[in-house]
Amino acid sequence: MQGRIHSLESFGTVDGPGTRFVVFVQGCPMRCAYCHNPDTWDLKGGTLMEPAEIIEQYERNSAFYANGGGLTVTGGEPLMQLDFLIDLFTLAKQKNIHTCIDTSGIAFNPSSEEHMKKMDKLMTLTDLVMLDIKHIDPELHRELVKQPNTNILKFAAYLNEKKVDMWIRHVVVPGYTDDDKYLFQLGYFIGQFSNLKALDVLPYHTMGEKKYESLGMEYRLKGVPPMDKNKVIEKKQVILEGIKKRRAEQAEQPQS
């Protein structure tokens, strides 16, 4: 099964553990106000590639990934191309390659039996999912990315059920996602999951603004300043407090 690929990166260092070979797939239904890759949105764009081609390119530099690295598929939205992911990760696991999906979770569809069968198969081939939760509040999430967060939150619970390691990512945008009330709620939500292995709290930056100009697109956050990296440390602490509270409550519950 061919995949629609936007681009490939040989030496990713922020896309999972170790040095990664990163596959950027084409197509995404999200319209994040701060997305710095709007050129990945078009579902019909990109270059068609076979999984074997990608594994072949991975192996050219395999020595760089041997020390805890591996293969990451990001986007765009990887879960829009389940058949391709299954074929790619099947080949990867045959070669003992660590596999990671960097996703918003927006394409998760628990109401579809066919979709869930494919997801169950994919999860048997996936070592790590990096889940980017844009906003914990449903209305503010829709305002920010033009999509609901219902199935995204269900996806987090599904990963826990399947015992797939999960890293949570959250971008802190001044005036949009930096409210302590919601940061604590985010922490409280993810604190229930035993598969939570890491929390990445990332500062909003404006590096994508020029790309919008070059594409003739409106940048919805024009004028919003970059997030102070020192304040991001404080905001992460708020999320951690939510996690601690949830876990403390769980520890107090009687064991069944």
C-alpha positions in Angstrom: 0.0 0.0 0.0 1.5 3.3 -1.1 1.5 6.3 1.2 1.2 10.0 0.4 4.4 11.5 1.6 5.2 15.2 2.1 8.8 14.8 2.9 11.5 12.7 4.7 14.0 13.7 7.4 17.1 11.6 8.0 18.2 12.9 11.4 15.2 14.0 13.6 16.1 14.7 17.2 12.7 15.9 18.6 10.5 13.1 17.1 10.8 10.4 19.8 13.7 8.8 21.6 17.2 8.9 20.1 17.9 10.0 16.5 15.0 9.3 14.2 14.2 8.8 10.5 11.1 10.9 10.2 8.4 10.4 7.6 6.1 13.4 7.1 2.9 12.1 5.6 0.6 14.3 3.5 -3.0 15.2 4.5 -4.6 16.5 7.7 -8.2 17.4 8.7 -7.0 19.6 11.5 -6.7 23.4 11.0 -4.5 24.3 13.9 -4.1 28.1 14.2 -0.4 27.7 14.9 0.3 24.9 12.4 3.7 25.6 10.8 3.2 23.0 8.0 -0.1 24.1 6.3 1.4 22.7 3.0 0.7 19.2 4.5 -3.1 19.7 4.8 -4.1 18.8 1.2 -5.2 15.1 1.2 -4.4 14.7 -2.4 -0.9 16.2 -2.4 2.5 14.7 -1.7 4.5 12.0 -3.4 3.3 8.4 -3.5 5.9 6.0 -2.0 6.0 2.3 -1.2 6.8 1.2 2.4 9.9 -0.7 1.1 11.3 2.5 -0.4 11.1 4.2 3.0 12.7 1.3 4.8 15.5 1.2 2.2 16.2 4.9 2.9 16.2 4.2 6.6 18.7 1.5 6.3 21.2 3.7 4.5 21.8 5.5 7.8 20.7 2.8 10.2 23.9 3.1 12.2 22.8 6.5 13.4 19.5 5.1 14.8 21.0 2.1 16.5 21.5 3.8 19.9 17.9 4.1 21.0 16.5 5.7 17.8 14.2 4.5 15.1 11.4 5.4 12.7 8.8 8.1 13.4 5.7 8.9 11.2 4.3 12.3 11.6 2.5 14.8 9.4 0.1 15.8 8.3 -1.9 13.2 10.1 -0.6 9.6 10.0 -3.8 8.0 11.1 -5.4 9.1 7.9 -3.3 6.4 6.1 -3.8 3.3 8.3 -3.2 0.7 5.6 0.1 2.4 4.6 1.2 2.6 8.3 0.4 -1.1 8.9 2.5 -2.1 5.9 5.4 0.2 6.8 5.5 -0.8 10.4 5.2 -4.5 9.5 8.4 -4.1 7.5 10.0 -2.1 10.3 9.3 -4.7 12.9 10.7 -7.4 10.7 14.0 -5.5 10.9 13.6 -4.8 14.7 13.1 -1.0 14.1 11.6 1.0 16.9 8.3 2.5 15.6 6.7 5.8 16.7 3.6 7.6 15.5 3.3 11.4 16.1 -0.4 12.2 15.9 -3.2 14.5 16.9 -5.5 11.5 17.2 -8.2 13.3 15.2 -8.7 10.4 12.8 -9.4 7.9 15.5 -12.9 6.6 14.9 -14.1 4.1 17.6 -17.6 3.9 16.0 -16.2 2.1 12.9 -15.6 -1.6 13.2 -13.3 -1.7 10.2 -11.3 1.2 11.5 -10.8 -0.3 14.9 -9.7 -3.6 13.4 -6.9 -1.8 11.6 -6.1 0.3 14.6 -5.8 -2.9 16.7 -3.4 -4.4 14.1 -1.4 -1.2 13.9 -1.0 -1.0 17.7 0.6 -4.4 17.7 3.4 -2.9 15.5 3.7 0.4 17.3 6.2 1.0 20.1 5.3 4.6 21.0 2.6 7.1 20.2 3.3 10.8 20.7 -0.2 12.3 21.1 -0.5 16.1 20.7 -3.5 17.3 22.7 -4.2 20.8 21.5 -6.7 21.8 24.2 -8.6 19.9 26.9 -11.8 22.1 26.6 -14.1 21.0 23.8 -15.3 24.4 22.7 -11.9 26.1 22.9 -10.4 23.1 21.1 -12.8 23.5 18.2 -12.1 27.2 18.1 -8.4 26.6 17.9 -8.2 23.8 15.4 -11.7 23.6 13.8 -12.2 20.1 15.0 -13.7 18.4 18.1 -11.5 16.7 20.7 -13.9 13.9 21.7 -12.3 11.1 19.8 -8.8 12.5 20.5 -9.4 12.0 24.2 -10.9 8.6 23.5 -7.8 7.7 21.6 -5.7 8.4 24.7 -7.8 6.0 26.7 -7.6 3.4 23.9 -3.8 3.6 23.9 -3.8 3.0 27.6 -6.1 0.0 27.1 -3.7 -1.4 24.5 -0.7 -0.7 26.7 1.0 1.3 24.1 3.6 3.7 25.5 2.3 7.3 25.2 4.0 10.7 25.2 1.8 13.7 25.5 2.6 16.9 23.7 1.0 20.3 24.4 1.9 23.6 22.7 1.5 26.6 25.0 0.2 29.6 23.0 -0.1 33.0 24.8 -3.8 33.8 25.2 -5.0 30.5 23.8 -3.6 27.5 25.6 -1.8 29.0 28.6 -4.7 29.2 31.1 -3.8 27.4 34.3 -7.4 26.1 34.8 -7.2 24.1 31.5 -3.6 23.1 32.0 -4.5 21.5 35.3 -7.5 19.8 33.7 -5.2 18.4 31.0 -2.9 17.0 33.7 -5.8 15.6 35.6 -7.1 13.8 32.5 -3.8 12.3 31.4 -2.9 11.4 35.0 -5.3 8.4 34.9 -3.3 6.6 32.3 -0.6 4.0 33.3 1.0 4.1 29.8 2.0 7.8 30.1 5.7 7.9 29.8 6.6 11.5 29.1 5.1 15.0 28.9 6.5 17.5 26.4 5.3 21.1 26.9 6.4 23.2 24.0 6.5 27.0 23.5 4.6 28.5 20.6 6.8 30.1 18.0 6.1 32.2 15.0 8.5 30.5 12.5 5.6 29.3 10.4 4.2 32.8 9.7 6.4 33.5 6.7 5.3 30.2 5.1 1.7 31.3 5.2 2.6 34.5 3.5 4.5 32.6 0.8 1.4 30.4 0.3 -0.9 33.4 0.2 -2.8 32.1 3.3 -4.0 34.1 6.3 -2.1 33.4 9.5 -4.8 33.4 12.3 -2.3 34.1 15.1 -0.6 37.1 13.4 0.6 39.4 16.2 0.7 36.7 18.9 4.2 36.8 20.4 6.3 33.7 20.9 5.8 31.9 24.3 8.4 32.8 26.9 10.4 29.6 27.4 10.8 30.3 31.1 7.1 30.5 31.5 6.7 27.2 29.7 8.5 25.6 32.7 5.9 27.1 35.0 3.0 25.9 32.8 4.4 22.4 32.7 4.4 22.4 36.5 0.7 23.1 36.4 0.0 20.1 34.2 2.2 18.0 36.5 0.1 19.1 39.5 -3.0 17.9 37.7 -1.3 14.5 37.0 -0.3 14.2 40.7 -3.8 15.0 41.9 -5.4 12.3 39.7 -2.8 9.7 40.7 -3.2 10.5 44.4 -7.0 10.0 44.0 -6.5 6.7 42.2 -4.1 5.5 45.0 -6.8 6.3 47.6 -9.4 4.2 45.8 -10.0 0.7 47.2 -8.6 -2.1 45.0 -11.3 -4.3 43.5 
